[in-house]
Amino acid sequence: MTETIKTLRDSAAMRWTALLLLALAMFCGYIFMDILSPIKDLMQSTRGWDSTAFGTMQGSETFLNVFIFFLIFAGIILDKMGVRFTAVLSGVVMLIGAIIKWYAVAESFKGSGLETWFTNNLNYIPGFDELGVSPFYKGMPASAKFAAIGFMIFGCGVEMAGITVSRGIVKWFKGREMALAMGSEMALARLGVATCMIFSPMFANLGGKVDVSRSVAFGVVLLIIALIMFIVYFFMDSKLDAQTGEAEEKDDPFKISDLGQIMKSSGFWLVALLCVLYYSAIFPFQKYAVNMLQCNLSFTTPEAGSFWAGTTVTIVQYAIMLVVAATAFVSNFSKTKGMKYGMLTISILALIVFCYMGYMRQSAETVFAVFPLLAVGITPILGSYVDHKGKAASMLMIGSLLLIFCHLTFAFVLPQFKDSSIGGIAIAYLTILVLGSSFSLVPASLWPSVPKLVDAKIIGSAYALIFWIQNIGLWLFPLLIGKVLDKTNPGVTDPTQLDYTWPLIMLAGLGVAALIIGLILKAVDKKKGLGLEEPNIK
């Protein structure tokens, strides 16, 4: 029986086109979010950023969202102005912040009046310094301070985009395959992590001369594309509203009392706590993962002039990565078993080739680039399962267990294989793939649960509040990891010789806390009938 098409969202092709536009925009945002992560060692050698400076700058992304409550205002803007306006606004804000960050690490910043000003100022921020939450500190490199300001602005835009995309998916997919849509969006967006890991070092080292600003410029170009995606979505969303007679900007105006309604839900608070614990164990880790691998594995630089040392291999490996992702993703929608298993076979073989190339290239960033690839294949499966079978709370508990296992493996098992070139990289690959798969449990199970906990007209504010709580962790833990690294590695000047044991134990502890909250959430769901274990499609 075919679906009767009355509006754009009744058409599967149009629904998924809208999703693709939103996902591509977030894909570009995810790339810029971690654009400096794979070149932490270069930031230290060319810009003088130690682990504390690097962590402070990385944590600044969420500073305004947390301490100036920008995300709460973003939620109000979203509820009052609607998805399309907020999407374009977020794209503009991301781009402005990215341009500032690019200039901060550009060669032209060195010796400029701005560098002098930032060196002499922002060394003490009244109130924030006393509380120990200042985004700057005395002695912080001027380029890191200015980059932090740009990253703060970008962070406002990317987190606003995050809640807007979630709200947009609810708008286009509610009552349909919503968990599958959310899972698919995050699967595509997270390919940005692999893209960043592969291309950021390539641009930084292009032509044999190191220039970290080229990597950031690459991210700026992609954010221009993201803004274009949001503008195209704007017109699609406008046409949908014209067909349905909806007027997001006028119906159900936001009231402060709405936040009180959200905060009364125990289920909401448990989901929010799970979110902050889970994401704090993943996103801050991504910013240090490449350096952690550099410290725990022994890499041999390929011979100069060889295929493995050139830039061509980067393009080839990325093309293979796209094959892995595309075939794994398409296999979820194949109508016949032959097509399904054929696509899976191609995906697995391409993944093996991808990993082999990463091994031959002998670089930590190409090893960590495998992180989102398993997630791309299984996130739609998990989303479809939640849509049809439920069990969202149970899946979050499984994800927490995998988090604990992976971080403890990085802390205690991987260092034992430092002298084994094949064994160490094999363990790293397997652990990174499992960690990526655990990450896919969140968009497939947590985000689609929010509409079950709050009224439809305040979903934007609910997502904003969850993202705000999440941003506390995303601000705090990059900073903590950097400080712990410097404290536990006194006198170590080589950025590839750091001991990551204690930061990884700290991240595993977040997984333990998430598991406990997951158990409580499942009990509350059973007692109050929140519907988290029930399917989305009934």
C-alpha positions in Angstrom: 0.0 0.0 0.0 1.5 3.3 -1.1 1.6 6.4 1.1 -0.8 9.2 0.1 1.2 12.3 -0.6 -0.5 15.5 0.5 2.6 17.6 1.6 6.3 17.5 1.1 6.9 15.4 4.2 4.4 12.8 3.0 6.9 12.1 0.2 9.7 9.9 1.4 12.1 11.4 -1.2 11.4 15.0 0.1 11.7 14.0 3.8 15.0 12.4 3.2 16.2 15.3 1.0 15.5 17.7 3.8 17.4 15.3 6.2 20.3 15.2 3.7 20.6 19.0 3.7 20.6 19.2 7.5 23.1 16.3 7.8 25.5 17.8 5.2 25.5 21.0 7.1 26.3 19.2 10.4 28.9 17.2 8.6 30.8 20.4 7.8 30.3 21.6 11.3 31.7 18.4 12.8 34.8 18.8 10.6 35.6 22.3 11.9 34.8 21.2 15.5 37.9 19.0 15.5 40.0 20.7 12.8 43.0 21.1 15.1 42.6 17.8 17.0 44.8 15.7 14.6 47.6 18.3 14.6 47.9 19.0 18.4 51.7 18.2 18.1 52.0 20.8 15.3 50.2 23.4 17.4 52.8 22.9 20.1 55.8 23.0 17.8 54.7 25.9 15.6 52.5 28.0 18.0 53.8 27.1 21.4 50.5 25.6 22.7 51.2 23.1 25.5 48.4 20.7 26.6 46.8 23.2 29.0 46.7 25.9 26.2 45.3 23.4 23.7 42.7 22.0 26.2 41.7 25.5 27.3 41.2 26.6 23.6 39.3 23.4 22.8 37.0 23.8 25.8 36.2 27.4 24.9 33.9 26.1 22.1 31.1 25.7 24.7 32.0 28.6 27.1 29.4 31.1 25.9 26.8 28.3 25.7 27.4 27.3 29.3 28.2 30.5 31.2 26.3 33.1 29.2 23.4 30.7 28.7 23.5 31.2 24.9 22.0 27.7 24.3 19.0 28.6 26.4 18.5 31.7 24.3 19.0 29.6 21.2 16.2 27.3 22.3 13.9 30.3 22.8 14.9 31.7 19.3 14.1 28.2 17.9 10.7 28.0 19.5 9.8 31.5 18.7 11.3 31.9 15.2 11.1 28.4 13.8 13.5 25.9 12.3 14.4 27.6 9.0 15.3 31.0 10.5 17.4 29.5 13.3 19.2 27.1 10.8 20.4 30.0 8.6 21.3 32.1 11.7 23.4 29.2 13.1 25.2 28.8 9.8 26.2 32.5 9.8 27.4 32.4 13.4 29.5 29.3 12.7 31.1 31.0 9.7 32.0 34.2 11.6 33.6 32.3 14.5 35.5 30.1 12.0 37.0 33.1 10.2 38.2 34.5 13.5 39.9 31.2 14.5 41.5 31.0 11.1 43.1 34.4 11.4 44.3 33.6 15.0 46.5 30.7 13.7 47.5 32.4 10.4 51.1 33.5 9.9 49.9 37.1 9.5 48.7 37.1 13.1 52.3 36.8 14.3 53.8 40.2 15.1 50.5 42.0 14.5 49.0 44.6 16.8 46.3 42.0 17.8 48.9 39.6 18.9 50.5 42.3 21.2 47.1 43.2 22.6 46.1 39.6 23.4 49.5 39.0 24.9 49.0 41.9 27.3 45.3 41.5 28.0 42.7 38.9 29.0 45.2 37.5 31.6 42.7 38.1 34.4 38.9 38.0 34.0 37.1 39.2 37.2 34.7 36.7 38.6 35.6 33.9 36.2 39.1 33.6 37.5 37.9 33.4 41.1 35.6 30.6 40.2 38.3 28.9 38.2 36.3 28.9 34.9 38.0 31.6 32.9 38.5 30.8 29.2 42.0 32.5 29.4 44.9 32.5 31.8 48.1 34.5 32.3 50.8 33.1 30.0 48.3 31.6 27.5 49.7 32.2 23.9 48.0 35.1 22.2 47.1 33.0 19.2 45.3 30.5 21.5 43.4 33.3 23.2 42.1 34.8 19.9 41.4 31.3 18.5 39.4 30.7 21.7 37.2 33.7 21.0 36.6 32.5 17.5 35.8 29.0 18.7 33.4 30.4 21.3 31.4 32.1 18.6 31.6 29.0 16.4 30.4 26.9 19.3 27.3 29.1 19.7 26.5 28.5 16.1 27.2 24.7 15.9 25.2 24.0 19.1 22.4 26.1 17.9 22.6 24.1 14.6 22.5 20.9 16.6 19.2 21.7 18.4 17.7 23.1 15.2 18.5 20.0 13.2 17.0 17.8 16.0 13.8 19.9 15.9 13.8 19.9 12.1 13.9 16.1 12.0 11.1 15.9 14.5 9.1 18.3 12.3 9.6 16.2 9.1 9.6 12.7 10.6 7.3 12.6 13.7 5.0 9.6 13.5 7.3 8.1 10.9 10.8 6.7 10.9 12.2 9.4 13.3 14.8 7.3 15.2 16.1 6.0 11.8 16.3 9.6 10.5 18.1 10.9 13.6 20.5 8.0 13.6 21.2 8.4 9.8 21.8 12.2 10.2 24.3 11.6 13.0 26.0 8.8 11.0 26.5 11.1 8.1 27.5 14.0 10.2 30.1 12.0 12.1 31.9 11.1 8.9 33.1 14.7 9.4 35.4 13.2 12.1 37.1 10.9 9.7 37.3 13.6 7.0 39.0 15.9 9.5 41.5 13.3 10.7 42.5 12.5 7.1 42.6 16.0 5.5 43.6 18.4 8.4 47.2 17.0 8.6 47.4 16.9 4.8 46.6 20.6 4.4 48.9 21.5 7.4 51.8 19.7 5.7 51.0 20.5 2.1 54.1 21.2 0.0 56.5 20.1 2.7 56.0 23.3 4.6 54.0 23.2 7.9 51.2 25.8 8.1 48.4 25.0 10.4 46.2 27.8 9.1 45.6 25.9 5.9 43.8 23.2 7.8 41.5 25.9 9.4 41.0 27.5 6.0 39.8 24.1 4.7 37.2 24.1 7.5 36.1 27.7 6.7 35.3 26.7 3.1 33.2 23.8 4.3 31.2 26.1 6.6 30.4 28.3 3.6 28.9 25.1 2.0 27.1 24.4 5.3 25.4 27.8 5.1 24.3 27.1 1.5 22.8 23.8 2.7 20.8 25.7 5.4 19.6 28.3 2.9 18.3 25.6 0.5 16.6 23.9 3.5 15.0 27.3 4.3 13.1 27.3 1.1 12.0 23.6 1.5 10.7 24.3 5.0 8.9 27.4 3.8 7.1 25.4 1.2 6.1 22.7 3.7 4.6 25.3 6.0 2.7 26.8 3.1 1.2 23.4 2.4 0.3 22.6 6.0 -0.8 26.0 7.1 1.7 25.9 10.0 3.3 29.1 11.2 6.0 28.3 13.7 6.8 31.9 14.2 3.3 32.7 15.5 1.8 29.6 17.1 2.6 28.6 20.7 4.9 31.5 21.7 7.6 30.7 24.2 7.0 31.3 27.9 9.5 31.2 30.8 7.1 28.8 32.5 7.8 26.3 29.8 11.3 25.7 31.2 9.7 25.0 34.6 7.5 22.4 32.9 10.5 20.7 31.4 12.5 20.7 34.7 9.7 19.0 36.6 10.3 15.8 34.5 12.5 13.3 36.3 12.9 11.4 33.0 14.1 14.5 31.3 16.8 15.1 34.0 18.0 11.5 33.8 18.2 11.7 30.0 20.1 15.0 30.3 22.6 13.5 32.8 23.1 10.5 30.5 23.8 12.9 27.7 26.4 15.0 29.5 28.2 11.9 30.8 28.2 10.1 27.5 29.3 13.0 25.3 31.9 14.1 27.8 33.6 10.7 27.4 33.6 11.0 23.6 34.0 14.5 22.2 36.8 15.7 24.5 38.5 12.4 23.9 38.4 13.0 20.1 40.4 16.2 20.6 43.2 14.2 22.2 42.8 10.8 20.5 45.4 11.3 17.8 48.0 12.5 20.3 47.1 9.6 22.6 47.8 7.2 19.8 51.1 9.0 19.0 52.1 8.4 22.6 51.0 4.8 22.9 52.1 3.4 19.5 55.4 3.4 17.7 55.1 4.9 14.1 57.8 4.7 11.5 57.6 7.6 9.0 57.3 6.2 5.4 60.2 6.8 3.0 60.1 10.3 1.5 58.9 10.3 -2.1 57.0 7.0 -1.7 53.3 6.5 -2.4 52.6 6.2 1.3 54.3 9.5 2.1 52.5 11.6 -0.6 49.2 13.4 -0.9 47.7 11.1 -3.5 47.3 8.4 -0.9 45.1 10.8 1.2 42.6 11.2 -1.7 42.6 7.4 -2.4 42.1 6.5 1.3 39.3 9.0 1.6 37.6 7.6 -1.6 37.8 4.1 0.0 36.3 5.5 3.2 33.3 6.9 1.2 32.9 3.4 -0.3 32.9 1.9 3.2 30.3 4.4 4.5 28.1 4.4 1.4 27.8 0.6 1.1 27.3 0.1 4.8 24.6 2.7 4.9 22.8 1.6 1.7 22.8 -2.0 3.0 20.2 -0.9 5.6 17.7 0.0 2.9 18.3 -2.9 0.4 15.1 -4.7 -0.5 16.7 -8.1 -1.3 19.0 -10.3 0.8 21.4 -10.5 -2.2 21.8 -6.8 -2.4 22.0 -6.3 1.3 24.8 -8.9 1.9 26.5 -7.8 -1.3 26.7 -4.2 0.0 27.9 -5.4 3.4 30.6 -7.6 1.8 31.9 -4.6 -0.2 31.8 -2.5 2.9 33.8 -5.0 5.0 36.4 -5.5 2.2 36.8 -1.7 1.7 37.1 -1.3 5.5 40.0 -3.8 5.6 41.7 -1.9 2.7 41.1 1.4 4.5 42.7 0.0 7.7 45.7 -1.5 5.8 46.3 1.9 4.2 46.2 3.6 7.6 48.8 1.1 8.8 51.1 1.7 5.8 50.8 5.4 6.2 52.1 5.1 9.8 50.2 8.1 11.1 48.0 8.3 14.2 45.4 10.5 12.5 44.7 7.9 9.7 44.3 5.2 12.4 41.8 7.2 14.3 39.9 8.1 11.1 38.3 4.7 11.3 36.3 6.0 14.4 32.9 6.7 12.7 32.9 4.1 10.0 31.3 1.2 11.9 28.8 3.7 13.3 27.7 4.7 9.8 26.6 1.1 9.1 24.9 0.3 12.4 23.3 3.6 13.5 20.5 3.2 11.0 20.0 -0.4 12.1 19.8 0.8 15.8 17.5 3.6 14.8 15.2 1.3 12.9 15.2 -1.1 15.9 14.1 1.7 18.3 11.4 2.8 15.8 9.9 -0.7 15.6 11.0 -2.5 18.8 11.9 0.1 21.3 14.4 -0.6 24.1 16.0 2.9 24.0 17.0 2.9 27.7 18.5 -0.6 27.5 20.6 0.5 24.5 22.0 3.4 26.4 23.2 1.1 29.1 25.0 -1.1 26.6 26.7 2.0 25.2 27.9 2.9 28.7 29.5 -0.5 29.1 31.3 -0.2 25.8 32.6 3.2 26.8 34.1 1.8 30.0 35.7 -1.1 28.1 37.3 1.1 25.4 38.8 3.7 27.6 40.3 1.1 29.9 41.7 -0.7 26.9 43.4 2.5 25.7 44.7 3.1 29.2 46.1 -0.3 30.2 46.2 -2.6 27.2 47.3 -0.5 24.3 50.6 0.7 25.9 51.7 -2.9 26.4 51.8 -3.3 22.6 53.8 -0.1 21.9 56.7 -2.0 20.5 54.5 -4.3 18.3 53.8 -2.4 15.1 51.1 -4.7 13.9 49.6 -5.8 17.3 49.3 -2.3 18.7 47.6 -0.8 15.6 45.3 -3.9 15.4 44.2 -3.3 19.0 43.8 0.4 18.3 41.6 -0.2 15.3 39.3 -2.7 17.0 38.9 -0.4 20.1 38.3 2.7 18.0 35.6 0.9 16.0 33.9 -0.4 19.1 34.0 3.1 20.6 32.5 4.5 17.5 29.7 2.0 17.5 28.9 2.8 21.2 28.6 6.4 20.2 26.0 5.5 17.6 23.7 4.3 20.4 23.1 7.9 21.5 21.4 9.5 18.5 19.5 6.3 17.8 18.0 6.0 21.2 18.5 9.1 23.3 17.5 12.0 21.0 14.2 10.3 19.8 13.2 9.8 23.4 13.0 13.6 24.2 9.6 14.1 22.4 8.2 11.4 24.7 9.1 13.5 27.7 8.0 17.0 26.9 5.1 18.8 25.1 5.6 19.2 21.4 5.6 23.0 21.4 8.6 23.2 23.7 10.8 20.5 22.1 13.2 23.2 20.9 13.7 24.5 24.5 14.0 20.9 25.8 16.7 20.1 23.3 18.4 23.4 24.2 18.4 22.6 27.9 19.9 19.2 27.3 22.5 20.7 25.0 23.3 23.3 27.6 23.9 20.6 30.3 25.9 18.6 27.8 28.0 21.7 27.0 29.1 21.9 30.6 30.9 18.6 30.2 32.2 19.6 26.7 33.7 22.8 28.3 35.1 21.1 31.4 36.7 17.9 30.2 39.0 19.1 27.4 40.3 21.6 30.0 40.7 18.8 32.6 42.4 16.4 30.2 44.9 19.1 29.3 45.6 20.0 33.0 45.9 16.4 34.0 48.3 15.7 31.2 50.6 18.5 32.2 50.4 17.6 35.9 51.1 13.9 35.4 53.9 14.5 32.8 56.2 17.1 34.5 59.2 18.0 32.5 58.0 16.1 29.3 58.5 18.5 26.4 58.0 16.0 23.5 54.2 16.0 22.8 54.5 12.3 21.5 55.9 11.0 24.9 53.0 11.8 27.2 51.4 9.3 29.6 47.6 9.3 29.0 46.7 6.8 31.8 45.0 9.2 34.2 42.9 11.1 31.6 41.7 7.8 30.2 40.8 6.5 33.7 38.8 9.7 34.2 36.9 9.2 31.0 36.2 5.5 31.9 34.7 6.9 35.2 32.2 8.9 33.2 31.1 5.6 31.6 30.6 4.1 35.0 28.5 7.1 36.1 26.5 6.9 32.8 25.8 3.2 33.4 24.4 3.9 36.9 22.2 6.7 35.5 21.0 4.3 32.8 19.9 1.7 35.4 18.0 4.4 37.3 16.4 5.7 34.0 15.2 2.2 33.1 13.6 1.8 36.6 11.9 5.2 36.4 10.6 4.4 32.9 9.1 1.2 34.2 7.5 2.8 37.2 6.2 6.0 35.5 5.5 4.5 32.0 7.5 7.2 30.1 7.5 5.0 27.0 11.3 4.9 26.5 11.3 1.2 26.0 8.4 1.3 23.6 8.7 1.6 19.8 8.3 5.0 18.1 6.2 3.5 15.3 3.0 1.8 16.7 
